[in-house]
């Protein structure tokens, strides 16, 4: 989970699940805001010492974005726009420091989960989408908490490498 593709993929999936709860009229502006934030912040220089903080912020953002599914019955267009900009900022920071900018292009289709999620919500209600959002929250909590644990063999490189 320390690679450049996994955190943005989960963040984009969480955003897609949240957009399924937003009005259809806010989907296009939210996607455009996401792309604008990705383009704007991908080329911003970020100090390498911020790596741990950027990862932690990304995982917190995944939790907050997926948690919005549980907090609100419907997401307002302003909230959808704010979540999209937030996802663009954190995903570009992770890709800038730990991976390639091409990781963002590879993981960007994950946000399109709002199409099947909104279809499922119209047919079966919001419970299945909330279950998937809970899974995303659980993965983000586990990945984020690994950063706070002491170094254990196998997770971080040790002095022998």
C-alpha positions, -999 to +999 in steps of 0.1 A: +000+000+000+030+022-002+031+023-040+020+052-061-011+036-075-030+020-046-037+051-025-051+072-054-071+043-066-088+039-033-093+077-030-109+078-065-131+048-056-142+065-024-150+097-044-170+077-070-190+061-042-197+095-027-207+109-061-233+082-064-251+100-035-248+134-053-273+148-078-266+138-114-262+175-123-231+177-100-212+148-116-197+167-145-186+198-125-171+174-099-152+154-124-139+186-141-128+200-106-110+167-100-091+169-133-083+206-127-069+198-092-049+169-105-034+190-133-027+220-110-012+201-081+007+174-100+034+199-110+036+216-077+070+209-060+066+190-027+095+184-003+104+147+000+103+149+038+065+154+036+061+118+023+047+103+055+024+133+061+011+131+025+003+094+028-014+099+062-034+128+047-044+107+018-056+079+040-076+103+061-091+118+030-101+083+018-118+077+052-136+111+051-147+108+015-160+072+020-175+082+053-196+109+037-217+081+022-227+072+058-232+107+070-255+122+044-285+108+026-278+130-004-246+149-011-250+185-020-233+198-052-210+220-032-199+190-010-193+169-041-172+196-056-152+200-024-146+162-021-134+162-057-109+190-052-097+173-020-092+140-038-073+157-066-049+174-042-041+143-021-038+120-051-015+143-069+007+146-038+010+109-034+018+104-071+043+132-070+063+118-041+060+081-044+051+071-078+047+082-114+023+108-127+012+080-150-002+063-119-029+089-118-040+082-154-041+045-146-062+049-114-085+077-126-111+053-141-118+041-105-138+073-100-163+060-126-176+036-100-204+061-095-222+048-126-227+013-114-231+025-078-260+049-088-276+021-108-274-002-078-289+025-056-318+030-080-325-007-080-316-021-046-312+009-023-281+024-008-271-005+015-248-023-010-230+010-018-226+017+019-211-018+024-185-011-003-177+023+013-173+006+046-148-018+030-128+011+016-128+028+050-115-004+066-087-007+041-077+030+046-077+026+084-055-004+082-031+012+057-030+045+076-024+028+109+006+009+096+025+042+093+020+049+130+032+015+142+068+010+152+090-005+125+086-042+122+106-066+100+092-069+066+073-036+064+102-011+062+137-017+050+161-025+079+198-019+083+208-050+065+196-039+031 
